[in-house]
Amino acid sequence: MLFRSTADAELLVSEYTGLRAPGSVSARVLDRRDWVDANLVSMRTMLEPLLDRFGRNLARSPIAPVTRRIAAGEVGALLGYMAQRVLGQYDLLVPDDAGDAVYYVGGNILALEKRFAFRPRDFRLWIAIHEVTHRMQFTGVPWMRDHFLGLVHKAFGLVDPDPRTVVRSFTNAIEEVRAGRNPLDEGGIAALFASPEQRGVLGEVQALMSLLEGHGNVVMDDLGARHVAGQERMSRILQQRRAAGGLTGLIHKLLGIEQKMKQYEVGEQFVRGVLAAGGPRALDVVWESPDHLPRSEEIADPTAWLRRVTPAAVASS
């Protein structure tokens, strides 16, 4: 049923957003272990520049075994936690020769359907709409994937890969936790290692992630209201347990976006504000160029973004 739901979602999302993704989407139903394995491959792709530098320094360090254990433990704990909660994921880092895939963690979806008596056809279509929206964003907008990955690599390029810095940073993070503070709140792992003057790029990543997640939520809820029975109840229940899933969630954790920006809420408010001020197609201009992406300060001020990218339209409204 998830395969049919994904195909149905493609048609609905394309009509709603005006975006057209090349080729056809494939749906893969995974168990939790398979999902972790798939994301380990994606992580290596995303973190390769950092790992190359880290590996060279680590090979020369007398504390290499300790650092390896710390890093492996952090990654393993993070993926293990997320595997218990993620429902669906569009894998934008899947190798080109492996196709274009949307993943679903079948056991997690079944568990929620049974626990809350969701109708499988409706719940699965609703989840598929959100993941297919992300596919449209990254494949229906020709420049989006390269721009997004460029920002992420730039953010990780700010990290000091010296093993002593890694150990010192994790020690400081533990002290923050003991003091009742979240050490990832101010920029995540990248910010733990980067100096204050190097952190400006994180604002660009945060703004883009807020836009993409907020847009995904708006599409999911608007189409759900029309095509999914019980959508309001599903939305209310998932809001209570919301945690970013898949690779997106991993980036949120690593970069501290989830806590710092509350990207779902901030991004959704931005998209709703744009549509309210500029009309139902007002957001379309954001997909035209990286220069049209909202800046950090504009995420909380959709009218300011509209004035910058479509000044004539705002003036006449």
Helices and strands as residue ranges (DSSP letters): H 2-17, E 26-30, H 32-59, H 64-83, E 88-90, G 96-98, E 101-105, H 106-116, H 120-139, H 144-157, H 163-178, H 188-193, G 196-198, H 200-227, H 231-241, H 246-255, H 257-261, H 263-278, G 282-287, G 290-292, G 296-298, H 302-309, H 311-316
